[in-house]
Amino acid sequence: MKPSSLIQGEDLQDSMEMSVPLSSSIKKSLFLSTLLNMMEDFGTICYLQNVKFDVGRTTECKVLIPTSVDEIQVEQNNPLQYERIAVVPGLFSSWLEEKRKPGPGTMTPGLWSEPYRFTITCLQVALSSRVLLRAVSGVRVTKVDWQHSENGAAHHTEDYPCPELVVRRGQLFSLTLDLSRALDSEEALIFTVETGPHASEALHTKAIFQTSELDIGDTWKAAKEEQTENTVTVTLASPSNAVIGRYTLSARASSRRKHSDRKLGQFILLFNPWCPEDDVFLDSEEERQEYVLNDSGIIFRGVEKHIRAQGWNYGQFEEDILNICLSILDRSPSHQDDPATDVSHRHDPVYVTRIISAMVNSNNDRGVVQGQWQGKYGGGTSPLNWRGSVAILQKWFKSRYKPVKYGQCWVFAGVMCTVLRCLGIATRVVSNFNSAHDTDGNLSVDKYVDTFGRTLEDLTEDSMWNFHVWNESWFARQDLGPSYGGWQVLDATPQEESEGTFQCGPASVTAIREGDVHLAHDGPFVFAEVNADYITWLWHEDQRRERVYSDTKKIGRCISTKAVGSDSRVDITGLYKYPEGSQKERQVYSKAMKKLLSTEPWGRRRRIRRAGVRAVWRDDLLELATKPSITGKFKVLEPPVLGQDLKLALCLTSLTTRAQRVRVNLSGATILYTRKPVAEILRESHTVKLGPQEEKKIPVTISYSQYKEDLTEDKKILLAAMCLVSKGEKLLVEKDITLEDFITIKVLGPAVVGVAVAVEVMVINPLSESVKDCTLMVEGSGLLQGQLSIEVPSLQPQERALIQFNITPSKSGPRQLQVDLVSPQFPDIKGFVVIHVATAK
């Protein structure tokens, strides 16, 4: 047999026996064939050089064996003369393993081990004697049962559909191994786990450990739980601060000979909110179910006075999502620059969440979502057309990491919530109404307006968004101390650079409430978002500016998130700041301001350091506007409905005992949710005479024809009234309006896993004109595979229509179904319903 036809050691069975008849009957000199094994059925086991045996003399032999063979057992086998042989001491009296030496260079590399030298003493040769060589392979793992079901249930990972086992760090998991032979009592299994490129024990990305007594600590450990013949069950434990990610698991048996590790496969290790020793531990099962395992949620949008709920499909357990989330980490600039070091930092939730906050936007890298706030979405998808994260993440991955167009704050927050929940960090979406974007760090949103109250875009650098959405994740802050653990603000929306990258957080919510804005990361920016003063400046043609009286405390209202276990809204403003106007709130504000301000050496006036060309002086901020002798507010007379005329009144009230004349300049504009004006739709002036403490109403009507062409998908209109009172008093009154729309969803029967159930949707054409080419877009994790698109018949003005379709749930529990009415003639009308799905009987 030629060397090229010799089988690999890995293909050997546990024990193979083959016998070769000796050359003759009773002779004093015997010759053993070059290849001991002549039996093709067993394959080639040993390769022995030509050896001549003389009875009574010791002969040195040399044998080549495959790499997986642990030892060669040499025996005498003579079934025809069994009793006689039982008396004879044996054909070969010694088997002495000595120092290994290099093998012949003619052998195929990798096929054979180095030669073993031993001596054989031939005592006697009997008739029909045969030499039996038994090749015993080292213990090998022939099959792995990852116990997906049992481990998945114990680790709360059974919903991940990936082929690899998914477990959480700091918690035991079990495997059942089929071995090539039973382990001896003194043998142990030695495991190797490694993750990332250039894995090393020094970087804690590789660990080598063997079965022993098991306890969870700061190192990887393993223990044999049960062994029956050739099967053994082992339990592995990872440390609670292990690096998260995809691991390769290898194993070998301890023995006299050195064996190479056999790769058993891969598994994925996640953060563990159920483990008290893990930094992400969350001590509430209800909150873990909500913030880690719930794959749908609600994002609150709108305006402070009219908050609306929008459903969002997080879908962290959908196909490929876990793999995509791990890919996001691998695509980060930190990983591209130094992959080994980057992976070694993935034990730390502070590091991982900050990386994710940068990678969800595409500003500094090939991140997931590209932002767009100009109302133009050509070549992409409008942010309001997304119903969840799954389609976005899958599109990014399938396009080979090309940023997905387009996103705005709630899209960034929704995607980031998916990624962090998927990786095992408790995360929720938070909406801040009247959210400040303070570009110069002076804790003041400075808005410049003209005499009609219209925003002067070229002068106004700061802004106050109707709402802004970010994330909170729950973990300890080892870098700050125990007082600052808990909820941490993370914001993937690219607003300002932090350390040269568009990223934000994690910023401790506790640090924000206490004014400790100097602590990592991005405390000043987040503090300003919820605490900045809103200051209005009237800009005169001679480039003078004048402080205008307005509500300065409107920033950071109704900070909201979804309730645990229900769809209701929870106001968490108290987690971010003390009651507005309270002594404690003012103390915290002053504390934060002192940390942000610097004293100039040439005087007492303190200036805010800013990147722009203008400087806002602290004296200007402290100088309050004169309180006017009137009050004013807009009152909505009829609900503002999409497609209908808007009817309001400006109510002015005199606070004095004298009569006075008021000049009222009214303006209106369609706006984005960032309050950026899009188009002016109203401009008119009135003169009002107010008697002593008199109230008067100025009617304001905006027809549908005035706003329909310029209404954005945000469906928002901003009204402003600049009231110029005698004696130079000025009052600015503003009103943000969000237009209503309607859609109703009903499930026509019980929902059961695997059973089709009908859903009925009622849609209304909100316009006073007929519409066509409408589509119903339906999505729901655990209810549908992907998205469902249904054509809607043409609708006459104000017409209602019922559309029915079937869904077949694939998962039990509460499931969110989202339904959007999409039309080229009006902004999307969005709705959702929670369906409680029963398990199949």
Secondary structure, DSSP 8 states (H G I E B T S, - for coil): --GGG---GGG--SEEEEEEE-SSSS-SEEEE-SSS---GGG----EE--EEEETTSEEEEEEE-BTTEEEEEEEEE-GGGHHHHHHS--SB------------TTS-TTTB---EEEEEEB----TT-EEEEEEEE---EEEEE--HHHHHHHHT-TT--SSSEEEETTSEEEEEEEESS---TT--EEEEEEESTT--TTTTSEEEEEB-S---SSS-EEEEEEEETTEEEEEEE--TT---EEEEEEEEE--SS----EEEEEEEEE--TT-TTSTT--S-HHHHIIIII--EEEEEEEETTEEEEEEEE--TTSTTHHHHHHHHHHTSHHHHH-HHHHHHTTT-HHHHHHHHHHHSB-SSSS-SEEE--SS--TTS--GGG--BSHHHHHHHHHTTS--EEEE-HHHHHHHHHHHHHHHT--EEEEEEEEEEE-SSSSSEEEEEE-TT--B-TTT---EEEEEEEEEEEEE--TTT-GGG-EEEEE--S-SS-BTTBS----EEHHHHHHT-TTSTTTHHHHHHHHH-EEEEEEE-TTS-EEEEB--TT-SSEEEEEE-TTSS-EEE-HHHHSS-TT-HHHHHHHHHHHHHH-EE-TT-S-EE---SSS---BHHHHHS-----SEEEEEEESS--BTTS-EEEEEEEEE-SSS-EEEEEEEEEEEE-TT--EEEEEEEEEEEEEE-TT-EEEEEEEE-HHHHTTT--TT-EEEEEEEEEEGGG-EEEEEEEEE-B--EEEEE-S-EETTS-EEEEEEEE--SSS-B-SEEEEEE-TTT-SSEEEEEE--B-TT-EEEEEEEE---S-EEEEEEEEEEETTEEEEEEEEEEEEE---
